[in-house]
């Protein structure tokens, strides 16, 4: 490899890496802009399954392990 070819290869490598850095910086900038100004999209989400009536859905309160143990001891 002579000096002219190696200098061209070296300059090309530097410019390609510089291009990658610019592209990644642009992606990060666009991502930050979307993160700051994007409003969450509200999608219709049913509160119950279409096969259940709304009153059929049962909810149970969360209990700690201590509360479960106390109830089992009684």
Buried (B, 14 or more C-beta within 10 A) or exposed (E): EEEEEEEEEEEEEEEEEEEEEEEEEEEEEEEEEEEEEEEEEEEEEEEEEEEEEEEEEEEEEEEEEEEEEEEEEE
